[in-house]
């Protein structure tokens, strides 16, 4: 056993260093006994009231659609509903609006309060809080019937794109050159500016620093409108995600990754989803982050014939045989070495999360430094932090676009494509590989090449 394998086997914590943009996850709880609230929708004859009601209910329909694969198919489900959920904010366009919408859904009898105390980390996100509610399928049916009788259709939530007129010029205290997709930032909020306004201004900086950003947000909206109207669970969310310091003094990181509300499903639960949607074809990109990194550094897509994990091992251990056990250890440790800010930080964080009995701290530090150096050598010298997920999302989004436009129904989970289709498995895999190659090369030459 190599030292790296031993360190990987000693990992105790649950941090996978995959930097998911979508952290929302919860399991439904069935309420065995409950009292169904009265279903009531108040109609007003005031001028403009009918139009406002239509808009209000269209968004309720969208919310219903967003939880249909989470709540129980009948009866009452106890669930958290968060005002800071990216999915809910996309529907109602603001945290305050989400709060008002929750009150309205209580008013009409779709939900009721289960626990009115805020629960932190309710979606495994330190910035997220939520209360828990009871959701009633009986009244969901009545809402849908009411809307159907009146021709009210679901609101299609869009990924937000700010226009120049919707945002003030960049504040004099904001250094635009430092605003990037990165997990190690210190962007101090100007005094007197709200968090929401600061995030808007940072987003405007991102538009300038990443010319592809607005294009691909718009592409995500196009895919959602054309292909996922009836599959809200597969709709793409593609928005910058801001991590704040304690006390909301500064933004400590900005990330972005194309996700959907099913992305967080555990691998052991995926087969049931594939069966339910008839998704019989599958292809995931081998060593996606290392391959995308080397491709950026060389200026052309690196085919899967190049075994990047094998090359990393060879750079660490020139005279030892490579096997599947070592491959799994490198895969498990790669993200730690890729994303930590320095050799010292990597060694310290790794030491804290392993079983320390019987192994020297200096041994761990030397091995992690060796791994990080091997990654830098094999992957072309430059590592991209959160930028790699931006590039990855754009390239794979265009591959998804090509698939859905050709008639496939696709569930994308980061670098993996599950699909319907008449192709055999080998043909589908080759189709994805060629699509990713073409789309990467186009992205690099159009949007990235300096």
C-alpha positions as CSV (number, residue, x, y, z in Angstrom):
1,X,0.0,0.0,0.0
2,X,1.3,3.4,-0.9
3,X,1.3,6.2,1.6
4,X,-1.4,8.0,-0.4
5,X,-3.7,5.0,-0.2
6,X,-3.2,4.8,3.5
7,X,-4.0,8.5,3.9
8,X,-7.1,8.1,1.7
9,X,-8.2,5.1,3.8
10,X,-7.8,7.2,7.0
11,X,-10.2,10.0,6.0
12,X,-12.8,10.4,8.7
13,X,-14.8,13.4,7.6
14,X,-17.6,13.5,5.0
15,X,-16.2,16.4,3.0
16,X,-15.8,15.3,-0.6
17,X,-14.4,18.6,-1.9
18,X,-16.7,18.6,-4.9
19,X,-17.9,22.2,-4.3
20,X,-21.5,21.6,-5.3
21,X,-23.4,24.7,-6.2
22,X,-26.6,22.9,-5.4
23,X,-26.6,22.1,-1.7
24,X,-30.3,21.7,-1.2
25,X,-31.2,18.3,0.1
26,X,-33.9,16.9,2.4
27,X,-35.9,13.8,3.0
28,X,-39.7,13.9,3.2
29,X,-41.5,12.9,6.4
30,X,-45.0,11.6,6.2
31,X,-47.6,12.9,8.7
32,X,-49.7,9.9,9.6
33,X,-52.4,12.0,11.3
34,X,-53.4,15.5,10.2
35,X,-56.3,17.8,9.8
36,X,-56.8,19.1,6.3
37,X,-57.1,22.9,6.2
38,X,-59.9,24.6,4.3
39,X,-59.1,25.3,0.7
40,X,-60.0,28.8,-0.1
41,X,-59.0,31.3,-2.8
42,X,-60.4,34.8,-2.3
43,X,-61.3,36.6,-5.6
44,X,-61.5,40.4,-5.7
45,X,-63.4,42.5,-8.1
46,X,-61.0,45.4,-7.7
47,X,-59.3,46.7,-10.9
48,X,-56.2,44.6,-11.8
49,X,-56.9,42.0,-9.0
50,X,-57.7,39.2,-11.5
51,X,-54.4,39.6,-13.2
52,X,-52.5,39.7,-9.9
53,X,-54.2,36.5,-8.8
54,X,-53.3,34.8,-12.0
55,X,-49.6,35.6,-11.6
56,X,-49.7,34.6,-7.9
57,X,-51.3,31.2,-8.7
58,X,-49.0,30.6,-11.7
59,X,-46.0,30.8,-9.4
60,X,-47.8,28.5,-6.8
61,X,-48.2,26.0,-9.6
62,X,-44.5,26.2,-10.3
63,X,-43.7,25.6,-6.7
64,X,-46.0,22.6,-6.7
65,X,-44.2,21.3,-9.7
66,X,-40.8,21.8,-8.0
67,X,-41.7,19.6,-5.0
68,X,-43.7,16.9,-6.8
69,X,-40.8,14.5,-6.8
70,X,-40.0,15.2,-3.2
71,X,-43.4,15.1,-1.4
72,X,-45.4,11.9,-0.9
73,X,-47.8,11.1,-3.6
74,X,-50.8,11.4,-1.2
75,X,-51.6,12.7,2.2
76,X,-49.5,15.2,4.1
77,X,-45.8,15.6,3.9
78,X,-43.7,17.5,6.4
79,X,-41.0,19.5,4.6
80,X,-38.8,22.6,5.0
81,X,-39.5,25.5,2.8
82,X,-36.6,28.0,2.7
83,X,-36.7,31.7,1.9
84,X,-33.1,31.5,0.8
85,X,-33.5,28.4,-1.4
86,X,-32.1,29.2,-4.9
87,X,-35.0,27.3,-6.4
88,X,-37.6,29.4,-4.5
89,X,-35.9,32.6,-5.2
90,X,-35.9,31.8,-8.9
91,X,-39.7,31.4,-8.8
92,X,-40.5,34.5,-6.7
93,X,-37.4,36.7,-7.4
94,X,-36.4,37.6,-3.9
95,X,-36.3,36.4,-0.3
96,X,-39.0,38.7,0.8
97,X,-41.2,37.6,-2.0
98,X,-40.7,33.9,-1.1
99,X,-41.7,34.8,2.5
100,X,-44.9,36.5,1.2
101,X,-45.6,33.5,-1.1
102,X,-45.4,31.1,1.9
103,X,-47.9,33.2,3.8
104,X,-50.2,33.1,0.7
105,X,-49.9,29.3,0.4
106,X,-50.9,29.0,4.1
107,X,-53.8,31.3,3.4
108,X,-55.2,29.1,0.6
109,X,-54.7,25.9,2.5
110,X,-51.9,24.3,0.5
111,X,-49.5,24.3,3.5
112,X,-49.6,25.0,7.2
113,X,-46.8,25.6,9.7
114,X,-45.3,22.6,11.3
115,X,-42.5,24.3,13.2
116,X,-42.1,28.1,13.1
117,X,-38.6,28.1,14.5
118,X,-35.8,28.7,11.9
119,X,-33.5,25.7,11.4
120,X,-30.0,26.5,10.4
121,X,-28.3,24.4,7.8
122,X,-31.7,23.1,6.8
123,X,-30.3,22.3,3.4
124,X,-26.8,21.7,4.5
125,X,-25.9,25.3,3.7
126,X,-24.5,27.5,6.5
127,X,-26.2,30.6,5.0
128,X,-29.6,28.9,4.7
129,X,-32.4,28.8,7.2
130,X,-35.9,27.4,7.0
131,X,-39.1,26.6,8.9
132,X,-40.9,23.3,8.4
133,X,-44.4,23.1,7.0
134,X,-47.1,20.5,6.3
135,X,-47.9,20.1,2.6
136,X,-51.3,18.7,1.6
137,X,-51.7,16.8,-1.6
138,X,-55.5,17.0,-1.4
139,X,-55.4,20.8,-1.6
140,X,-52.6,20.6,-4.2
141,X,-55.2,18.8,-6.4
142,X,-57.7,21.6,-5.7
143,X,-55.2,24.3,-6.6
144,X,-54.5,22.6,-9.9
145,X,-58.1,22.1,-10.7
146,X,-58.9,25.8,-9.9
147,X,-56.1,26.9,-12.2
148,X,-57.1,24.6,-15.0
149,X,-60.7,25.8,-15.0
150,X,-59.4,29.4,-15.4
151,X,-56.6,28.8,-17.9
152,X,-53.8,29.6,-15.4
153,X,-50.6,27.9,-16.4
154,X,-47.3,27.4,-14.6
155,X,-44.8,30.2,-14.4
156,X,-41.5,29.3,-16.0
157,X,-38.8,30.4,-13.6
158,X,-35.7,31.8,-15.3
159,X,-32.1,32.2,-14.3
160,X,-31.6,35.9,-13.6
161,X,-29.7,38.0,-16.1
162,X,-29.1,41.6,-15.0
163,X,-29.1,44.3,-17.7
164,X,-26.9,47.4,-17.4
165,X,-29.9,49.5,-16.5
166,X,-30.8,47.4,-13.6
167,X,-27.6,48.0,-11.7
168,X,-25.6,51.0,-10.6
169,X,-22.0,51.6,-11.9
170,X,-19.4,49.5,-10.0
171,X,-18.8,51.1,-6.6
172,X,-15.4,52.9,-6.3
173,X,-14.4,50.6,-3.4
174,X,-14.9,47.4,-5.5
175,X,-11.8,46.2,-7.4
176,X,-13.3,44.5,-10.4
177,X,-10.1,42.6,-11.3
178,X,-10.4,40.6,-8.1
179,X,-14.0,39.5,-8.7
180,X,-13.7,35.9,-10.0
181,X,-15.0,32.4,-9.5
182,X,-12.8,31.4,-6.6
183,X,-13.2,29.8,-3.1
184,X,-10.5,32.1,-1.5
185,X,-11.7,35.7,-1.8
186,X,-12.0,38.7,0.5
187,X,-14.3,41.1,-1.2
188,X,-15.4,43.6,1.4
189,X,-18.9,45.0,1.2
190,X,-18.8,48.8,1.0
191,X,-20.3,50.5,4.1
192,X,-24.0,51.2,3.8
193,X,-24.5,48.8,0.9
194,X,-27.0,45.9,1.3
195,X,-25.9,42.3,0.7
196,X,-28.3,42.1,-2.3
197,X,-26.9,45.2,-3.9
198,X,-23.3,44.1,-3.3
199,X,-24.1,40.7,-4.9
200,X,-25.6,42.5,-7.9
201,X,-22.5,44.6,-8.4
202,X,-20.3,41.6,-8.1
203,X,-22.4,39.9,-10.7
204,X,-22.0,42.8,-13.0
205,X,-18.2,42.5,-12.5
206,X,-18.4,38.8,-13.3
207,X,-20.2,39.6,-16.6
208,X,-17.3,41.7,-17.6
209,X,-14.6,39.3,-16.4
210,X,-16.3,36.3,-18.0
211,X,-17.9,37.3,-21.3
212,X,-19.4,33.8,-21.7
213,X,-21.5,34.1,-18.5
214,X,-24.5,35.9,-19.7
215,X,-24.6,33.8,-22.9
216,X,-24.7,30.5,-21.0
217,X,-27.2,31.7,-18.5
218,X,-29.4,32.6,-21.4
219,X,-28.6,29.2,-23.0
220,X,-29.8,27.5,-19.7
221,X,-33.0,29.4,-19.9
222,X,-33.5,28.4,-23.5
223,X,-33.0,24.7,-22.7
224,X,-35.5,25.0,-19.8
225,X,-38.2,26.6,-21.9
226,X,-37.8,24.4,-24.9
227,X,-37.2,21.0,-23.3
228,X,-38.0,21.0,-19.6
229,X,-41.4,22.6,-19.3
230,X,-42.9,19.3,-18.2
231,X,-39.8,18.2,-16.3
232,X,-39.0,21.0,-13.7
233,X,-36.9,18.6,-11.8
234,X,-34.4,18.6,-14.6
235,X,-34.4,22.4,-15.3
236,X,-30.9,23.9,-15.1
237,X,-30.0,26.4,-12.4
238,X,-27.0,28.4,-13.5
239,X,-26.3,31.4,-11.3
240,X,-23.3,32.8,-9.3
241,X,-23.3,31.6,-5.7
242,X,-21.9,33.9,-3.1
243,X,-20.4,32.7,0.2
244,X,-20.2,35.3,3.0
245,X,-18.0,35.6,5.9
246,X,-19.3,35.4,9.5
247,X,-21.2,38.7,10.1
248,X,-21.6,39.3,6.4
249,X,-18.6,41.6,6.2
250,X,-17.2,40.3,3.0
251,X,-17.7,37.7,0.3
252,X,-15.3,34.9,0.9
253,X,-16.0,32.9,-2.3
254,X,-17.9,32.9,-5.5
255,X,-18.9,29.7,-7.2
256,X,-21.1,28.6,-10.1
257,X,-22.1,25.2,-11.4
258,X,-25.0,24.0,-13.6
259,X,-27.3,22.0,-11.4
260,X,-30.9,20.9,-11.2
261,X,-33.1,19.9,-8.3
262,X,-32.3,16.2,-8.8
263,X,-28.5,16.6,-8.9
264,X,-28.1,15.9,-5.2
265,X,-29.7,12.4,-5.4
266,X,-27.3,9.8,-4.0
267,X,-25.9,7.3,-6.5
268,X,-27.7,4.4,-4.8
269,X,-31.0,6.2,-5.4
270,X,-30.4,7.0,-9.1
271,X,-31.4,3.7,-10.6
272,X,-35.0,4.2,-9.5
273,X,-35.0,7.6,-11.2
274,X,-33.5,6.2,-14.4
275,X,-36.2,3.5,-14.5
276,X,-39.0,6.0,-13.9
277,X,-37.9,8.2,-16.8
278,X,-36.7,5.5,-19.2
279,X,-33.1,6.8,-19.1
280,X,-31.2,3.7,-20.4
281,X,-28.1,5.3,-21.8
282,X,-25.3,6.7,-19.7
283,X,-21.9,8.4,-20.1
284,X,-19.8,10.2,-17.6
285,X,-16.6,12.0,-18.5
286,X,-13.6,10.3,-17.1
287,X,-11.5,12.5,-14.8
288,X,-13.5,15.6,-15.7
289,X,-11.7,18.2,-13.6
290,X,-8.2,17.1,-14.4
291,X,-9.1,16.7,-18.1
292,X,-10.8,20.1,-18.3
293,X,-7.8,21.7,-16.6
294,X,-5.2,20.1,-18.9
295,X,-7.4,21.0,-21.9
296,X,-7.5,24.6,-20.9
297,X,-3.7,24.7,-20.4
298,X,-3.0,23.1,-23.7
299,X,-5.8,24.8,-25.7
300,X,-7.4,21.6,-27.1
301,X,-9.6,18.9,-25.6
302,X,-7.6,15.9,-24.2
303,X,-9.2,12.6,-25.2
304,X,-10.0,9.9,-22.7
305,X,-7.3,7.7,-24.1
306,X,-5.0,9.8,-21.9
307,X,-5.1,8.3,-18.4
308,X,-4.7,11.4,-16.2
309,X,-4.9,9.6,-12.9
310,X,-2.3,7.1,-14.1
311,X,0.0,10.0,-15.1
312,X,-0.4,11.6,-11.7
313,X,0.6,8.4,-10.0
314,X,3.6,8.0,-12.3
315,X,4.7,11.6,-11.4
316,X,4.5,10.6,-7.7
317,X,5.8,7.0,-7.8
318,X,8.0,6.3,-10.9
319,X,8.9,2.7,-10.0
320,X,5.6,1.4,-8.5
321,X,2.8,-0.5,-10.4
322,X,-0.4,1.4,-11.0
323,X,-3.7,-0.4,-10.0
324,X,-7.3,0.3,-9.3
325,X,-6.8,0.8,-5.6
326,X,-4.3,3.6,-6.2
327,X,-6.6,5.1,-8.8
328,X,-9.4,5.3,-6.3
329,X,-7.1,6.9,-3.8
330,X,-6.0,9.6,-6.3
331,X,-9.6,10.2,-7.2
332,X,-10.6,10.6,-3.6
333,X,-7.7,13.0,-2.8
334,X,-7.6,14.9,-6.0
335,X,-10.1,17.6,-5.1
336,X,-8.4,18.4,-1.8
337,X,-5.1,18.9,-3.5
338,X,-6.7,20.9,-6.3
339,X,-8.7,23.3,-4.3
340,X,-6.8,24.0,-1.1
341,X,-5.0,27.3,-1.2
342,X,-1.4,26.2,-0.4
343,X,0.7,23.1,0.5
344,X,0.6,24.1,4.2
345,X,-3.2,24.5,4.1
346,X,-3.6,21.2,2.3
347,X,-1.4,19.3,4.7
348,X,-3.1,20.9,7.8
349,X,-6.7,20.2,6.5
350,X,-5.8,16.7,5.6
351,X,-4.2,16.0,8.9
352,X,-7.3,17.2,10.8
353,X,-9.6,14.9,9.0
354,X,-7.8,11.6,9.2
355,X,-7.2,8.9,11.8
356,X,-3.9,10.1,13.1
357,X,-2.9,7.0,15.1
358,X,0.2,5.3,13.8
359,X,1.2,7.9,11.1
360,X,3.4,10.9,11.3
361,X,2.2,14.4,10.6
362,X,5.3,15.1,8.5
363,X,4.6,12.0,6.4
364,X,1.1,13.3,5.6
365,X,2.5,16.7,4.7
366,X,5.2,15.3,2.4
367,X,2.7,13.0,0.6
368,X,0.1,15.7,0.1
369,X,2.7,18.1,-1.2
370,X,3.9,15.4,-3.6
371,X,0.4,14.9,-4.8
372,X,-0.2,18.6,-5.4
373,X,3.0,18.9,-7.3
374,X,2.1,15.9,-9.5
375,X,-1.3,17.4,-10.2
376,X,0.2,20.7,-11.3
377,X,2.8,18.9,-13.5
378,X,0.4,16.5,-15.2
379,X,-2.5,19.0,-15.6
380,X,-0.4,21.7,-17.3
381,X,0.9,24.0,-14.5
382,X,-2.2,26.1,-13.8
383,X,-5.1,25.2,-11.5
384,X,-8.3,27.1,-11.8
385,X,-10.2,26.8,-8.5
386,X,-13.9,27.4,-9.0
387,X,-13.4,28.6,-12.5
388,X,-13.0,25.0,-13.6
389,X,-16.7,24.4,-12.7
390,X,-17.7,27.4,-14.8
391,X,-15.9,26.1,-17.8
392,X,-17.1,22.6,-17.2
393,X,-20.7,23.8,-16.9
394,X,-20.6,25.7,-20.2
395,X,-19.0,22.9,-22.2
396,X,-21.4,20.3,-20.8
397,X,-24.4,22.6,-21.2
398,X,-23.8,22.8,-24.9
399,X,-23.4,19.1,-25.1
400,X,-26.8,18.8,-23.3
401,X,-28.3,21.3,-25.7
402,X,-27.2,19.2,-28.7
403,X,-28.7,16.1,-27.1
404,X,-32.1,17.6,-26.2
405,X,-32.4,19.4,-29.5
406,X,-32.0,16.0,-31.2
407,X,-34.9,14.6,-29.3
408,X,-33.3,12.9,-26.3
409,X,-34.7,13.4,-22.8
410,X,-31.7,13.9,-20.6
411,X,-30.9,14.1,-16.9
412,X,-27.5,15.7,-16.5
413,X,-25.6,15.2,-13.2
414,X,-22.5,17.4,-13.5
415,X,-20.2,15.4,-15.8
416,X,-22.7,12.5,-16.3
417,X,-25.4,12.3,-19.0
418,X,-28.4,9.9,-18.5
419,X,-30.5,9.8,-21.6
420,X,-33.2,8.2,-23.6
421,X,-32.4,7.3,-27.2
422,X,-32.3,4.6,-29.9
423,X,-28.5,4.4,-29.9
424,X,-26.7,1.5,-28.4
425,X,-24.5,2.2,-25.3
426,X,-21.2,2.3,-27.3
427,X,-22.6,4.7,-29.9
428,X,-24.1,7.0,-27.2
429,X,-20.8,7.1,-25.3
430,X,-18.9,8.0,-28.5
431,X,-21.5,10.6,-29.4
432,X,-21.0,12.3,-26.0
433,X,-17.2,12.2,-26.3
434,X,-17.2,13.8,-29.7
435,X,-19.8,16.4,-28.6
436,X,-17.7,17.4,-25.6
437,X,-14.6,17.6,-27.7
438,X,-16.3,19.9,-30.2
439,X,-18.0,22.0,-27.6
440,X,-14.8,22.4,-25.5
441,X,-12.7,23.5,-28.5
442,X,-15.4,26.0,-29.5
443,X,-15.7,27.4,-26.0
444,X,-12.0,27.8,-25.7
445,X,-11.6,29.6,-29.0
446,X,-14.7,31.8,-28.7
447,X,-14.8,32.6,-25.0
448,X,-11.6,31.7,-23.2
449,X,-8.6,32.1,-25.5
450,X,-6.8,35.2,-24.5
